[in-house]
Amino acid sequence: MKLADALQNKKEQILSLWVDRTLDSYLEPGFFKKSKDKFANPVGVNIREGLTKLYELLLSKAEQAQYAEPLDQVIRIRAVQDFTPAQAVSPILELKWVVKQVLSADKDTRPLLAELDSFDCDVDRAALAAFDIYMNCREQLHKARIFELKSGNFILSDAGCPSALIRKNQQDKSQIH
């Protein structure tokens, strides 16, 4: 059996474990895992779709530029949440661990573990692209916040806007220190 065949044959098992581990990084993963409704659960659905597309691109040996869309689908969500950069990007690298776990559990695919170098390298490239996307998203957030402060719009909308929450978090952190 070839590695590509094994990765394709184990696709559902790998994706299921990968998505579960990614959604487990949230405080309340139960809802994200159960609800398949795109409107009721946009986070869970987008992460599931993005990781599935990324896995398919990795299997097809697609160009790195093609990773951008599914990575953006996953990382843009994580960039606006309370994740550090490492936590936001870690699900991409987690794929390597998931693949090794799934392949090592089957005696027929266990010998293929030694052939994972190229796949691991592709996953690393995807993780680096994910980090670039994360940084671009964070930069957009900070530019929006600066514009909001300069324009004075925060005075009108400070009640429950995301920038008010960011400012409150910063104030809370400064009071602790």
Secondary structure, 3 states (H helix, E strand, C coil): CCHHHHHHHCHHHHHHHHHHHHHCCCCCHHHHHHCCCCCCCHHHHHHHHHHHHHHHHHHCCCCHHHHHHHHHHHHHHHHCCCCCHHHHHHHHHHHHHHHHHHHHCCCCCHHHHHHCHHHHHHHHHHHHHHHHHHHHHHHHHHHHHHHHHHHCHHHHHCCCCHHHHHHHHHHHHHHHC
